Amino acid sequence: MKLDNTRALVVFSGGQDSTTCLFWAKRHFREVVALSFVYGQNHVHEVDLAEDIAREAGVEFHRMDVSFIGQLSRNALTDHTLAMDQEKPAAAPPNTFVPGRNLFFLATAAVFARERGIRHLVTGVSQTDYSGYPDCRDSFVRSLNVTLNLAMDEQFVVHTPLMWLDKAETWALADELGVFDLVRHRTLTCYNGIPGDGCGHCPACHLRREGLETYLRQREARTEHHEART
């Protein structure tokens, strides 16, 4: 089947990264579809926020129950009795790592997209700020892209707009796309399920806040430099 350059499917959690990718996709593709997953995550409210954001963005939204993912392993994102690691362990991924999550998400998204004639998949993974999660690395995505094409005899293209961006650069992209305030106040990145700036304590909040503070300093410096020159 001929590759359709006008349509894309975004794996959309309602967090900072995937929301930035949603609006990146809207800029690059004529039609965008969003797919969110319920996988037993403690912060499942993110999916409701994702639906609200997609609706306001004029994007077709779907949610899919893949709760089996959360039942395959014990991790802090699906087991509320497990205290999450605040720092990455030296010899292993943190216990917020859900083994196979992005593998299952992208494989499921590819099948979902194939049935709708969509060949472009967009995901917000990043190797720069990958938090020790092996399934956020470029080598994994490239390998899976090949596997998906072989498995279904198709020509999928997996886009990773944030792959080489740190969190400050991701905030910059959201600002450039005109959705800085939306991403800052209405997305849910916090592992404890608090939208916006979140709980301020979990690893996801730490990473998000550090990137935000860095970007705001950079933006202020640019503004001061511009004003000084004019």
N, C-alpha and C positions, 0 to 999 in steps of 0.2 A: 504494500500500500504506500502511496506517495506520502512523504512527510508533510504534515500540515503545520505550516509556520505561524498560523494565526491563533492557535489555541494552546493553552497550557494548564496543567493541573498543579496546584500548590499544596504541598503537605503542610497543613496549617493548624498550629496548636493554639494560636491566640497570644503567644509570647512575643517578646521584642523582636527576635530574629525572624520568625516566620511571618510576622506582620509586615516587617520591612520588606521581606521577599514578596509578599502579596502585592504590595504597591509597586515594587520593581517589576513584577510580572505584568501588572496592568499597564505599565509604560511600554513594555516590549512586545506584548501580545494583544491581539484584538479582543480575544475572549479568554477569560480566566475562570477556572473552577477551583474551589477550595474543598479539601477533604481533611476532616479532623478525626482523630482516633480516641476512643475511650478504651484505655488499656488497664484499668484498675488503679490509675494514679490517684493519690490522695488529693491532689489539687485539680480535680476534674472540672471545677468551675471554669477553668481556662477554656473549655470547649464552648460553654455558654457565651463567654465573652467573644470567642472567635466567631460564633454565629452572628452576634450583633455587629461586629466590625465588618464581616463579609456582606451582610445585608446592606449596611450603610454605604459600602463601597460598590454596590451593584454587582456583587460576585455571587454566582450560584454556589450554594453551600451544602455539603453533605457531612454527616457524622457516621462513623462506623464503629461498632462494638467489636473490639479485639481483646476482650478481657483475658483470654488465655495467656497473653504475653505476661501479664502481671502474676500469673499463677505458676510460671515456669521456674522462677528463681526468687530468692529472698533478697529484697533490696529496699532501701529507705524511701523510695518514691511510691511503692505500692503497699508497703507494710508500715502502718502507723506506729507499731510498737518498737520499731527499730530506729534508734537515734542516728541521724545522718552524720556522716563525717564532715567536720568543719574544714579540714585540710586534706589534700590528696595524700593517701598513703604512699610511701616511697616505692613499694614493690608491686602495687596492684592498682586497678582503677578504684575510685571512691565507691562507697556502698550506695551512692545515688545512681550508679550505672545500672541500667536495665539491660541485661544481655540480649542481644538480637533485636532491640527495639527498632533501630533505623533500618535494619535488614528487613524485618517484617513490614514496617511502614512503607518502604519504597517498593518492595515486591507487591504488596497489596495495592498500592497506588498505581503501579504499572498495569496490573490486571484491570483495575477499575477504569483507568484511562483508555486502555486498549478497546474496551467495550464501547467507548464513546468516541472512538476515532481520534484520540489525543495522543501525541507522541512526545510532547515536551513535559518533563516533570521538573518541579522546582522545590528545593529543600534548603533550609536555613542552616545546615551544618557548617562548622568552621574549624579548620585545623589550627588556626592561630590561637583561638580561645577554646580549645576542645575539652578542657577540664579533665583530661585523662580518659576520655571516652574513645575507645578505638574505632567505633563506628561513626565518628565524625571526621575521620581523616580522608584526605584526597585519594589516597591509594585504595581505600575501601570503596568509595563512591565510583571511581573509575572501573574497578574490578566488577562491582555489581552491575554497572551499566552494560558492560560486555555480557555478563551472565544473563541479564534480562533480555537482551537482544537475541542471544542464542536460545534461551528457553522458549521464547514466543515467536522467534523468526520475525522480529520487528526491528525498527530503527528508532528506539527511544533515545532521547537526549536528556540526561540528568543535569540540570543547571544548579550551580552552587554559588550564588552571587556573593556570599559572605566568606567563602572558603579561606581567603587570604587577608581578611579584614579582622582587626582586633575590635574590641567593644567600642572604643572611642570612634573608630572609623565607621562602625555600624550605626552609631548615633548620627554621625555626619551624613551618612547615606539617607537615613530617615529624614533628616532636615532638608537635604537636597531634593528629596521626593515630596516635600511639603507635608509630612505627617509626623513631625517631631513631637508635637503636643499630644497627638493621639497615641503614639507609641509610649510616650512617657507616662501618661495618666490612665490609659485604658487597657493596656496589655497586662498579662499576668505571666511573669517569669518566676515568681517566688515559689519555692518548693512547699511553703506553708500555706499557699493559696490566697495570698493577699495581693490584690491588683496594684498597679502603679509602682510606687517605690518599694512596695513589699514589706516584709518583716524586718529587713535590714541585717539579719543574722545568718541566714542560710547561705550556702556557697553561691547559688545563683544570684542572690541579692548583692553579695559582695562584688561579684564580677560586673554586674550591671551598674552598680553605683560607681565603682572605680572608673569604668569606661565613660559614664556620664560626666563625672567630675572632670576628667581629663578633657573631654570634648568641650565642655562649657568654658574651661580655662583657655583652650585653643581658640574658641569662637570669640571670646572677649578680647583676647590679644589681637586677633585679626581686625576686630572692630576698632580698637584703639589705634592700631597702626593705620587703618584707612582714614580715621578721623584726623590723625596727626598729619597725614599727607594732604588732606583737603582743607 
